[in-house]
Amino acid sequence: MSSDNTYDVTAWPHGDPHQDIGEVINSIIADVKARQSAPDIGDGGKPGAVIHIPPGDYRLRTQVLIDVSFLRIEGAGHGFTSSSIRFNVPEGEWPGLHELWPGGSRILVDIAAADAQDESAGAAFLVARSGSPRISSVEFAGFCIDGLHFVGDQPGENPENSYANGKTGIHVRDANDSFRITGMGFVYLEHALTIHKADALSIHDNFIAECGSCIELRSWGQASKITDNLIGAGPHGHSIYAESHGGLLITANNVFPRGASSVHLHGVTRSSVTNNRLHSFYPGMMVLAANSSENLVGSNHFLRDHEPWTPFLAVDNGLDDLFGLLAINGSDNSIIGNHFSEVIDAESVRPAGVAPVIIRLVAGRDNYIASNHVVGLDVATSSSDSCFEAQVDALLATHASRRLAVTAVLVDPTATGNTILDSGRDDEVVVDLAANAFRPTPAIGAGVRAESTPLPAGVVALGDRRVDRR
């Protein structure tokens, strides 16, 4: 140890971190609590500690219980690599692979939790402390939490594709303040991050993918941010989920398929979802539910296309194309300047023959929808056994046999007093004009003057411009 409050799990004299790092970290936390027992010594007394995890594989058989503030657990690399791709490669080809498992400072979650009734029982790290003040300033940085295997019901008779094993990376049970989760890797966990009652939480610059659900902010919370992460959940879970939060900032995230939703907000108010790249294989990419109100959704790129990878071709989230890529139940929201690409085979639309809905106002009033751009393309579907090549080919393909007819905005009868501006042509928006305000995106040719209309004196026509030389 370089100081009394800095620990290295490989140098701690109690336990073997490679066989059970949970036991080792719990022993270190007990030491911190024993040495920092007085709450006030010279205007201090409880500075917390740093626990360092060097690069290596560390099996976790005992859950880590964190009940002290100012604790930082740090590693030397998030170590993510795709376990899903490897588990769908024939086992006979494994000897030719450069790596089989994630790396860096890697925690191997080896807790038998598939049948646990309490979700927190399967957590590698449980943060739990009631009373006052709230537990504060706990940090997780720069290491990998790996759930190893999925074991549930599966598509294609491969349990590794089920996204189910009862394991959680980090579960925060009690009210907390100023937590930081940065530079982490999470893979093959049914729940990567589940955090209750968060205040001023920062989830930043992490790689959270191939997990059943990635980020779940539950109970209630405020003033938190989810920024600059690479995220991808399973078809029955959420990539980003928040409930009863205010002042939440979700920005600059790159959200991959195949989560049931990319962003799901339940009773969230006065929050911002901006400048994210969202990619999904299903409708319901973003859901504002349970009267989520006064939120800004702006400058996001939505892409919905087809699953190209053979093991998951029969998998979906159970929603049809009338649900909408963005579904809103709430009031006073601003949906401004987003780009939507719906790139699918028209033959796959469900119910058959309908125009897929892009933005749907389900309920609420005084929502403002403006300057959103919608691209609909009808493309032939294709698939491949190579996950990486199939997804890259699908992303780069821009050719289409024809445009896909879409409903850019659908306003349900239960949504009134809303304003829809320049977010779809007149024939692409379904709205009750007696109950809502609507200005269509101009159609090509709709504003062209008749050829016989004379130019004002001194105005010279230059192509499609008019130059006033008076």
C-alpha positions as CSV (number, residue, x, y, z in Angstrom):
1,M,0.0,0.0,0.0
2,S,1.4,3.4,-1.0
3,S,-0.7,5.1,1.8
4,D,-3.0,3.9,4.6
5,N,-6.0,4.6,2.4
6,T,-4.8,3.1,-0.9
7,Y,-5.2,-0.7,-1.3
8,D,-4.1,-3.2,-4.0
9,V,-6.3,-6.4,-4.0
10,T,-3.2,-8.5,-5.0
11,A,-1.2,-7.2,-2.0
12,W,-3.9,-7.6,0.7
13,P,-2.9,-10.3,3.1
14,H,-6.4,-11.7,3.6
15,G,-7.9,-14.0,0.9
16,D,-7.0,-14.8,-2.7
17,P,-8.4,-12.2,-5.1
18,H,-8.1,-14.5,-8.1
19,Q,-10.3,-17.1,-6.3
20,D,-12.7,-14.7,-4.6
21,I,-12.1,-11.0,-5.0
22,G,-15.4,-10.3,-3.2
23,E,-14.1,-11.7,0.0
24,V,-10.9,-9.6,-0.4
25,I,-12.7,-6.3,-1.1
26,N,-15.1,-6.9,1.8
27,S,-12.1,-7.4,4.1
28,I,-10.6,-4.2,2.8
29,I,-13.8,-2.3,3.4
30,A,-13.9,-3.7,7.0
31,D,-10.4,-2.3,7.5
32,V,-11.4,1.1,6.2
33,K,-14.4,1.2,8.6
34,A,-12.3,0.1,11.6
35,R,-9.6,2.7,10.9
36,Q,-12.0,5.5,10.0
37,S,-14.5,5.1,12.8
38,A,-14.6,8.7,14.2
39,P,-16.9,11.0,12.2
40,D,-15.0,14.2,13.2
41,I,-11.2,14.4,13.7
42,G,-9.7,17.8,13.0
43,D,-12.5,18.7,10.5
44,G,-12.2,15.3,8.8
45,G,-11.7,11.8,9.8
46,K,-13.4,9.7,7.1
47,P,-11.6,10.3,3.8
48,G,-12.6,7.0,2.3
49,A,-10.2,4.8,0.3
50,V,-9.1,3.7,-3.2
51,I,-9.0,0.0,-4.0
52,H,-6.9,-0.8,-7.0
53,I,-7.5,-3.9,-9.2
54,P,-4.5,-4.6,-11.5
55,P,-5.1,-6.3,-14.9
56,G,-6.1,-9.9,-14.5
57,D,-8.9,-12.3,-14.0
58,Y,-10.6,-12.2,-10.6
59,R,-13.4,-14.6,-9.7
60,L,-16.2,-13.2,-7.5
61,R,-17.9,-15.8,-5.4
62,T,-18.9,-13.5,-2.5
63,Q,-21.0,-10.4,-3.1
64,V,-19.2,-7.1,-2.3
65,L,-21.2,-5.0,0.2
66,I,-20.4,-1.3,0.1
67,D,-21.7,0.8,3.0
68,V,-19.0,3.5,3.3
69,S,-18.8,6.8,1.4
70,F,-15.8,8.1,-0.5
71,L,-14.8,4.7,-1.8
72,R,-13.2,4.4,-5.2
73,I,-12.7,1.0,-6.8
74,E,-10.6,1.3,-9.9
75,G,-9.0,-1.0,-12.5
76,A,-6.7,-0.7,-15.4
77,G,-9.0,-1.3,-18.4
78,H,-12.7,-2.0,-19.2
79,G,-11.6,-5.1,-21.1
80,F,-14.8,-5.5,-23.2
81,T,-15.0,-7.9,-26.0
82,S,-18.0,-9.5,-27.6
83,S,-19.0,-12.7,-25.8
84,S,-22.1,-13.0,-28.0
85,I,-20.1,-13.3,-31.2
86,R,-17.8,-15.9,-29.7
87,F,-20.7,-18.0,-28.3
88,N,-22.2,-18.1,-31.7
89,V,-19.0,-19.3,-33.4
90,P,-18.8,-23.1,-33.7
91,E,-16.7,-24.4,-30.8
92,G,-14.4,-26.1,-33.2
93,E,-13.3,-22.7,-34.4
94,W,-12.4,-21.3,-31.0
95,P,-8.7,-22.4,-31.1
96,G,-8.3,-20.0,-34.0
97,L,-9.7,-17.0,-32.2
98,H,-7.2,-14.4,-30.8
99,E,-9.2,-14.0,-27.5
100,L,-12.0,-16.0,-26.0
101,W,-12.9,-13.9,-23.0
102,P,-13.0,-10.2,-22.0
103,G,-9.8,-8.8,-20.5
104,G,-8.4,-5.8,-18.6
105,S,-9.1,-5.8,-14.9
106,R,-11.9,-8.4,-15.1
107,I,-14.4,-9.5,-12.4
108,L,-15.9,-12.9,-13.2
109,V,-19.3,-13.0,-11.5
110,D,-19.7,-16.5,-10.2
111,I,-22.7,-16.1,-7.9
112,A,-25.5,-18.6,-8.3
113,A,-28.4,-16.2,-8.6
114,A,-30.6,-17.4,-11.5
115,D,-33.5,-18.4,-9.1
116,A,-33.1,-15.5,-6.5
117,Q,-36.3,-13.7,-5.6
118,D,-34.5,-10.5,-4.8
119,E,-32.7,-9.0,-7.8
120,S,-30.0,-7.6,-5.6
121,A,-29.0,-11.1,-4.5
122,G,-27.3,-11.6,-7.8
123,A,-25.3,-8.4,-7.8
124,A,-21.5,-8.5,-7.8
125,F,-21.5,-5.1,-6.0
126,L,-24.3,-4.2,-3.6
127,V,-24.4,-0.6,-2.3
128,A,-26.6,-0.4,0.7
129,R,-26.7,2.0,3.6
130,S,-29.8,3.6,5.1
131,G,-29.9,6.5,7.5
132,S,-28.5,10.0,7.3
133,P,-26.6,11.3,5.5
134,R,-27.0,9.4,2.3
135,I,-24.1,7.3,1.2
136,S,-22.0,9.6,-1.1
137,S,-19.2,9.7,-3.6
138,V,-18.8,6.0,-4.4
139,E,-16.9,5.5,-7.6
140,F,-16.4,2.6,-10.0
141,A,-13.8,3.1,-12.7
142,G,-11.9,1.3,-15.4
143,F,-12.6,-2.4,-14.8
144,C,-14.8,-5.1,-16.4
145,I,-17.7,-7.0,-14.8
146,D,-18.4,-10.2,-16.7
147,G,-21.4,-12.4,-16.1
148,L,-19.7,-15.3,-18.0
149,H,-22.8,-17.1,-19.4
150,F,-26.5,-16.7,-20.0
151,V,-28.6,-19.7,-19.0
152,G,-32.3,-18.9,-19.8
153,D,-34.7,-19.8,-22.5
154,Q,-33.1,-18.9,-25.8
155,P,-33.7,-18.3,-29.5
156,G,-32.0,-20.8,-31.8
157,E,-31.6,-23.3,-28.9
158,N,-28.5,-21.5,-27.6
159,P,-28.9,-20.4,-24.0
160,E,-26.0,-18.0,-24.5
161,N,-28.5,-15.8,-26.5
162,S,-31.1,-15.6,-23.8
163,Y,-29.7,-12.5,-21.9
164,A,-30.9,-14.2,-18.7
165,N,-28.8,-15.4,-15.7
166,G,-30.0,-13.4,-12.7
167,K,-26.7,-11.6,-12.4
168,T,-26.3,-7.8,-11.9
169,G,-23.1,-5.8,-12.1
170,I,-23.8,-3.0,-9.6
171,H,-27.0,-2.6,-7.6
172,V,-27.5,0.5,-5.5
173,R,-30.4,-0.1,-3.1
174,D,-30.5,3.0,-0.9
175,A,-30.6,6.8,-1.5
176,N,-27.2,8.0,-2.7
177,D,-25.5,11.2,-3.8
178,S,-22.7,12.0,-6.3
179,F,-21.9,8.5,-7.4
180,R,-19.6,8.1,-10.4
181,I,-19.4,5.1,-12.9
182,T,-16.8,5.8,-15.5
183,G,-14.7,3.9,-18.0
184,M,-16.3,0.5,-17.0
185,G,-17.1,-2.5,-19.1
186,F,-20.2,-4.6,-18.5
187,V,-20.9,-7.8,-20.4
188,Y,-23.2,-10.9,-20.1
189,L,-25.2,-9.6,-17.1
190,E,-29.0,-9.7,-16.9
191,H,-28.8,-6.3,-15.3
192,A,-25.6,-4.2,-15.7
193,L,-26.5,-1.2,-13.6
194,T,-29.5,-0.9,-11.3
195,I,-29.5,2.3,-9.2
196,H,-32.3,3.4,-6.9
197,K,-32.9,6.9,-5.5
198,A,-30.0,8.6,-7.3
199,D,-29.0,12.3,-6.8
200,A,-26.3,13.8,-9.0
201,L,-25.2,10.5,-10.5
202,S,-22.8,10.4,-13.4
203,I,-22.7,7.4,-15.7
204,H,-20.1,8.4,-18.3
205,D,-17.8,6.8,-20.9
206,N,-18.7,3.2,-20.2
207,F,-19.1,0.2,-22.5
208,I,-22.3,-1.6,-21.5
209,A,-23.4,-4.2,-24.0
210,E,-24.7,-7.7,-24.4
211,C,-26.6,-7.3,-21.1
212,G,-30.3,-8.0,-20.6
213,S,-30.8,-4.4,-19.4
214,C,-28.0,-1.9,-19.3
215,I,-28.9,1.2,-17.3
216,E,-31.9,1.3,-14.9
217,L,-32.6,4.3,-12.7
218,R,-35.4,3.2,-10.4
219,S,-37.6,4.5,-7.6
220,W,-36.9,8.2,-8.0
221,G,-34.0,10.6,-8.5
222,Q,-32.8,14.0,-9.8
223,A,-30.0,15.9,-11.5
224,S,-28.2,12.9,-12.9
225,K,-26.5,12.3,-16.2
226,I,-26.0,9.5,-18.7
227,T,-23.4,10.6,-21.2
228,D,-21.0,9.4,-23.8
229,N,-21.6,5.7,-23.3
230,L,-21.7,2.8,-25.7
231,I,-24.8,0.8,-24.9
232,G,-26.7,-2.3,-26.1
233,A,-29.3,-4.3,-24.3
234,G,-31.2,-7.5,-25.1
235,P,-34.7,-7.8,-26.7
236,H,-36.5,-8.1,-23.4
237,G,-34.7,-5.3,-21.6
238,H,-33.9,-1.6,-21.7
239,S,-30.8,0.1,-22.9
240,I,-31.6,3.2,-20.8
241,Y,-34.5,3.2,-18.4
242,A,-35.5,5.9,-15.8
243,E,-38.5,6.3,-13.6
244,S,-39.7,9.2,-11.6
245,H,-36.6,11.3,-12.3
246,G,-36.3,15.0,-12.8
247,G,-33.4,17.0,-14.3
248,L,-32.0,14.0,-16.0
249,L,-29.5,14.6,-18.9
250,I,-29.1,11.8,-21.5
251,T,-26.7,12.9,-24.2
252,A,-24.0,11.8,-26.6
253,N,-24.7,8.1,-26.2
254,N,-24.4,5.6,-29.0
255,V,-27.1,3.0,-28.3
256,F,-26.9,-0.2,-30.3
257,P,-29.6,-2.7,-31.1
258,R,-31.2,-5.0,-29.8
259,G,-32.9,-3.6,-26.7
260,A,-36.7,-3.6,-26.4
261,S,-36.2,0.2,-26.2
262,S,-33.3,2.5,-26.6
263,V,-34.6,5.1,-24.1
264,H,-37.6,4.5,-21.9
265,L,-38.7,7.3,-19.5
266,H,-41.5,6.5,-17.0
267,G,-42.9,9.5,-15.2
268,V,-39.8,11.6,-16.0
269,T,-40.0,15.4,-16.0
270,R,-38.0,18.4,-17.0
271,S,-35.2,16.3,-18.5
272,S,-33.2,16.3,-21.8
273,V,-32.5,13.6,-24.3
274,T,-30.2,15.2,-26.9
275,N,-27.5,14.4,-29.4
276,N,-27.8,10.6,-29.1
277,R,-27.4,8.1,-31.9
278,L,-30.1,5.5,-31.4
279,H,-30.3,2.3,-33.4
280,S,-33.0,-0.4,-33.1
281,F,-34.5,-3.4,-34.9
282,Y,-37.9,-2.8,-33.4
283,P,-40.6,-0.1,-32.9
284,G,-40.7,1.6,-29.5
285,M,-37.2,3.0,-29.7
286,M,-38.0,5.8,-27.4
287,V,-40.9,5.8,-25.0
288,L,-42.1,8.7,-22.8
289,A,-44.7,7.0,-20.6
290,A,-46.7,7.7,-17.4
291,N,-47.2,11.4,-18.1
292,S,-43.5,12.2,-18.7
293,S,-43.7,16.0,-19.2
294,E,-41.7,19.1,-19.9
295,N,-38.9,17.1,-21.5
296,L,-36.7,18.1,-24.4
297,V,-36.0,15.5,-27.1
298,G,-33.7,17.1,-29.7
299,S,-31.0,16.5,-32.3
300,N,-31.1,12.8,-31.9
301,H,-30.5,10.3,-34.8
302,F,-33.0,7.4,-34.8
303,L,-32.3,4.4,-37.1
304,R,-34.7,1.5,-37.2
305,D,-33.8,-1.3,-39.6
306,H,-33.8,-5.1,-39.7
307,E,-31.9,-7.6,-37.6
308,P,-29.2,-8.9,-40.0
309,W,-27.6,-11.6,-37.8
310,T,-28.9,-15.2,-38.3
311,P,-29.2,-16.3,-34.6
312,F,-31.7,-13.5,-33.8
313,L,-33.8,-13.3,-36.9
314,A,-36.9,-14.6,-35.2
315,V,-36.6,-12.2,-32.2
316,D,-38.5,-9.0,-31.6
317,N,-39.9,-6.9,-28.8
318,G,-43.6,-7.7,-29.4
319,L,-44.6,-4.3,-30.7
320,D,-46.1,-3.6,-34.1
321,D,-45.4,-0.7,-36.5
322,L,-48.3,1.4,-35.3
323,F,-46.7,1.8,-31.9
324,G,-44.2,4.4,-33.3
325,L,-40.5,4.8,-33.1
326,L,-41.1,7.6,-30.6
327,A,-44.2,7.2,-28.4
328,I,-45.3,10.0,-26.1
329,N,-47.7,9.9,-23.1
330,G,-47.2,13.3,-21.4
331,S,-47.6,17.0,-21.8
332,D,-45.5,20.1,-22.6
333,N,-42.7,18.1,-24.2
334,S,-40.5,19.6,-27.0
335,I,-39.6,17.2,-29.8
336,I,-37.3,19.3,-32.0
337,G,-34.8,18.7,-34.8
338,N,-34.5,14.9,-34.7
339,H,-33.7,12.7,-37.7
340,F,-35.6,9.5,-38.2
341,S,-34.6,6.7,-40.7
342,E,-37.1,3.8,-41.1
343,V,-35.2,1.4,-43.4
344,I,-37.2,-1.8,-43.6
345,D,-38.8,-4.2,-46.0
346,A,-42.4,-3.1,-46.6
347,E,-43.4,-6.8,-46.6
348,S,-42.4,-7.1,-43.0
349,V,-44.6,-4.3,-41.7
350,R,-47.1,-5.3,-39.1
351,P,-50.1,-5.1,-39.3
352,A,-49.7,-5.8,-43.0
353,G,-50.3,-2.8,-45.3
354,V,-50.2,0.0,-42.7
355,A,-47.8,2.9,-42.9
356,P,-45.3,2.6,-40.1
357,V,-45.7,5.3,-37.5
358,I,-42.6,7.4,-36.6
359,I,-43.8,9.8,-33.9
360,R,-47.0,9.0,-32.0
361,L,-48.7,11.3,-29.5
362,V,-50.6,8.8,-27.4
363,A,-51.9,11.2,-24.7
364,G,-51.2,14.6,-23.3
365,R,-51.4,18.2,-24.4
366,D,-49.3,21.2,-25.3
367,N,-46.5,19.1,-26.8
368,Y,-44.4,20.9,-29.4
369,I,-43.1,18.8,-32.4
370,A,-41.1,20.8,-34.9
371,S,-38.5,20.4,-37.7
372,N,-38.1,16.7,-37.5
373,H,-36.9,14.9,-40.7
374,V,-38.2,11.5,-41.6
375,V,-36.7,9.1,-44.2
376,G,-38.6,6.0,-45.1
377,L,-36.9,3.4,-47.3
378,D,-38.2,0.1,-48.6
379,V,-35.3,-2.3,-48.7
380,A,-34.8,-6.0,-49.3
381,T,-33.8,-7.9,-46.1
382,S,-30.6,-9.9,-45.9
383,S,-28.8,-11.8,-43.2
384,S,-25.5,-13.3,-42.4
385,D,-23.8,-15.6,-39.9
386,S,-21.1,-12.9,-39.4
387,C,-22.4,-10.4,-36.8
388,F,-19.9,-7.7,-37.5
389,E,-20.0,-7.9,-41.3
390,A,-23.8,-8.1,-41.4
391,Q,-24.3,-5.1,-39.2
392,V,-21.7,-2.9,-41.0
393,D,-23.2,-3.9,-44.4
394,A,-26.7,-3.0,-43.2
395,L,-25.5,0.4,-41.8
396,L,-23.7,1.4,-45.0
397,A,-26.4,0.4,-47.5
398,T,-28.3,3.4,-48.8
399,H,-29.8,2.0,-52.0
400,A,-33.5,1.2,-52.0
401,S,-36.1,0.0,-54.5
402,R,-38.4,2.7,-53.5
403,R,-39.5,5.1,-50.8
404,L,-41.4,3.6,-47.9
405,A,-44.8,5.3,-47.1
406,V,-44.8,6.3,-43.4
407,T,-47.0,8.2,-41.0
408,A,-44.6,10.8,-39.7
409,V,-46.8,11.9,-36.9
410,L,-49.9,10.2,-35.5
411,V,-51.9,12.2,-32.9
412,D,-54.4,10.0,-31.0
413,P,-57.8,11.5,-30.0
414,T,-56.6,11.6,-26.4
415,A,-53.8,14.1,-27.2
416,T,-55.1,17.6,-27.7
417,G,-53.7,21.2,-27.8
418,N,-50.5,20.1,-29.4
419,T,-48.4,21.9,-32.1
420,I,-46.9,20.0,-35.0
421,L,-44.7,22.0,-37.4
422,D,-42.6,20.9,-40.4
423,S,-42.4,17.3,-39.3
424,G,-44.2,15.6,-42.2
425,R,-46.1,16.4,-45.3
426,D,-49.9,16.9,-45.2
427,D,-50.4,13.3,-46.3
428,E,-48.0,11.9,-43.7
429,V,-49.6,13.4,-40.6
430,V,-52.7,12.1,-38.9
431,V,-54.1,14.8,-36.6
432,D,-57.4,16.4,-35.6
433,L,-57.1,19.9,-36.8
434,A,-59.9,21.1,-34.6
435,A,-58.0,20.0,-31.5
436,N,-54.3,20.6,-32.5
437,A,-52.2,23.1,-34.5
438,F,-50.5,21.7,-37.6
439,R,-48.2,23.1,-40.3
440,P,-47.0,20.5,-42.9
441,T,-43.6,20.2,-44.4
442,P,-43.9,21.8,-47.8
443,A,-44.2,19.3,-50.7
444,I,-41.9,19.6,-53.7
445,G,-43.6,21.9,-56.2
446,A,-46.3,23.1,-53.8
447,G,-44.8,26.7,-53.7
448,V,-43.7,27.1,-57.4
449,R,-45.1,30.1,-59.2
450,A,-46.9,29.6,-62.4
451,E,-44.7,30.3,-65.5
452,S,-46.9,33.1,-66.6
453,T,-46.4,35.0,-63.3
454,P,-44.2,38.1,-64.3
455,L,-41.2,39.0,-62.2
456,P,-41.2,42.4,-60.5
457,A,-39.2,45.1,-62.3
458,G,-35.5,44.9,-61.5
459,V,-35.6,41.3,-60.3
460,V,-33.5,38.8,-62.4
461,A,-34.2,35.0,-62.2
462,L,-31.1,33.0,-61.7
463,G,-32.0,29.3,-61.7
464,D,-34.2,28.9,-58.6
465,R,-33.1,32.2,-57.1
466,R,-34.3,35.7,-57.7
467,V,-31.8,38.6,-57.4
468,D,-33.2,42.0,-56.7
469,R,-31.0,44.6,-58.6
470,R,-33.1,47.5,-57.9
